[in-house]
């Protein structure tokens, strides 16, 4: 895979953390709604964040290097500028690759 001029490892980690937080927040809100929990309880938040991190690990596992190589093509060399869009590119690319791998796995099964 063709790489860019600058490394994007930190941006891929940022994309992982961003997606973990998004999944975790959605799961935590779902747990609060399902179990009629009060909003000040930390148990649904902890369960949601942990479950979100595990689910996102399944999306990013075995694809860290290719995600980093793809995202590195879009790094501008200016950290303040790249931090605005490269993690989003890495997040979208990871999910597209994850869905393609899941689709291939389901076809085999």
N, C-alpha and C positions, 0 to 999 in steps of 0.2 A: 504494500500500500504506500502510495506517495505521501510524504510527510512535508510539513511546512518548515519554515526557517526557525521558528521559535517553539519551545516546548509548551505543552498544554496540560501537563500532569495536574497541576493545581486547579485548573479550570474543570477538569474531569472530577476531581474530588469535590469541588464546589457544586457541580451538577448532581453528584451522588447525594450530598447533604441536602441540597434544595429539594430533590425529589423525595428523599426520606422524610423531610419535614412536611411536604405537601401530602404524601400518603398518610403519614402519621396524624396530621390534623384532621383529614377526612375520616380516618378510622376512629379517632378519639371522639369526634362529633357524632359519628354513627353509634358508638358505644353509649355515649351519654343519652342519645335519643332512645335507643333500644331499651336501656335499663332505667330510664327516667332518673338519671343521676344528676346531682346538683352540679352546677358549673364550677364550683370551687374544689371539687374532688380531683386529686392527682392520679388516682388509679386508672381511669380511662385514658388519661393523657399518657401515662407511662406505658400502658398496654398498646395504645395506638402508635406511639413512637417506636417502640421495640418491634412491633409487627411491621410497620412501615419500612424500617431499616432492613429487616429480613427479606421482605418482598422486593425491595429495590436491589438488594444483593443478587437476587435471582436474575434481574434484568442486566446488571453490570458485570456479573461474574463471567470469566473467560473472554471478556471483550474489552478489558481496560486498555490494552495496547492499541487495538484498532480504533477505539473511540478517541484515544489520545492522538493518534496519527491523523485521524480525520479532522479533529478539532484544531490541531496545530496548523492546518492550512489556512485557517481564518484568523490567526493571531496577527495583530498589527505591529507588534513590537512596543506599543505603548500600553503599559499595564492598566492604566486608568481607563483607557478606551476598551481594551480587550475584555476586561472584567464585566463590562456591560452586556456583551452578546455571546462570547465564546462558551460560557457555561450553559446557556440556552441551546446553542448548537449541539454541544455534547449531550445534553439531556434528550433532545429530540432524536439525535442519531442513535443513542443507546436504546431508546424505546422502539425505534424502527427496526434495529437489529434484533432486539429481544422478541418483538412480535413475529419477525420472519423466522427466527429459530423456533419459537413456540408453534408456529403454523407448520413448519417442517416436521416437528416432533409429533404433532397430532395427526399428520397424514401417515406417518409410519405406524402409529399405534392402531 
